[in-house]
Amino acid sequence: MTEHTGRSYEGKAREYARKVDTSPYNAYYERPAVVSLLPDVENANVLDAGCGSGWYAEYLLDHGAIVTAIDLNADFVALTEARVEQRAKVLQADLSQPLDFAADGEFDVVLCPLVMHYLKDWKPPLREFHRVLKSRGVLLFSTHHPAMDWKLFNREDYFAVELLEDDWKDFGKVTYYRRPLTAISSDLASSGFLIERLLEPQPTDEFRQVHPNGYARLSKNPWFIVIRAIKGPK
Ligand SMILES: C[S@@+](CC[C@H](N)C(=O)[O-])C[C@H]1O[C@@H](n2cnc3c(N)ncnc32)[C@H](O)[C@@H]1O
């Protein structure tokens, strides 16, 4: 079991849900990049790990996937259930613990957008992702870009894995872990994953139209990173 800061969303799920579908950082930056690396999901078994209010679960269903969506937070589970109705299996589960609901080799794809930075030690969840994926299955995730947190928080030691406390405008305090790119890459490798693609997204034109200042910042500064990794031998 690994420590996590997923409780940052306790009592805030509805507030998050109200904004996330249309927030330019999600709609015109993170999601286009993640979707661009998603394989064809028609008839694929997909685990949406840390589903939040269910935008990705709905997208996957609309593109023909068979979806299991999980989240730590009961309010997010309820929001995703309401969104997808009976079309997906939606469960409350903690990514810091074994994924007992899933059989070995059950999934073609594990999708984990903007979740991994809430986990201190990535090895236990990556081990579980490796177990539940089929051979050559795809792990696709986005997370904070290591350079962003290091620069924004002006941290002394880039190579440390450390807890940060942030205060998001109109949302409140959120804590998460910062880690160097080396830690991301070595945890993936030691868990049996081969990095196939790595994206440092650029904001889309729609972003520029709705939020020109944010667009200017993201055009010149890394914010999130998106990685597609393939299950290889351990
Ligand atoms: C920034 S939200 C992202 C939600 C969704 N993936 C999206 O892109 O809209 C982070 C999500 O990770 C979930 N989370 C954090 N720690 C978790 C854990 N240990 N196990 C399962 N879910 C977790 C939170 O409850 C929240 O739904």
The ligand as a Gaussian input file, in Angstrom:
#p B3LYP/6-31G(d) Opt

LIG

0 1
 C       -7.877000      15.668000     -11.203000
 S       -9.072000      14.420000     -10.929000
 C       -9.083000      13.642000     -12.520000
 C      -10.387000      12.947000     -12.813000
 C      -10.534000      12.393000     -14.222000
 N       -9.532000      11.381000     -14.510000
 C      -10.465000      13.505000     -15.222000
 O       -9.471000      13.581000     -15.960000
 O      -11.398000      14.317000     -15.261000
 C       -8.194000      13.259000      -9.920000
 C       -9.017000      12.040000      -9.573000
 O       -8.171000      11.055000      -8.976000
 C       -8.912000      10.404000      -7.969000
 N       -7.974000       9.763000      -7.040000
 C       -6.990000      10.343000      -6.323000
 N       -6.348000       9.439000      -5.569000
 C       -6.919000       8.244000      -5.834000
 C       -6.697000       6.908000      -5.363000
 N       -5.767000       6.649000      -4.436000
 N       -7.477000       5.922000      -5.847000
 C       -8.446000       6.181000      -6.768000
 N       -8.707000       7.424000      -7.248000
 C       -7.954000       8.438000      -6.785000
 C       -9.690000      11.553000      -7.334000
 O      -10.741000      11.114000      -6.516000
 C      -10.145000      12.305000      -8.577000
 O      -11.332000      11.784000      -9.093000

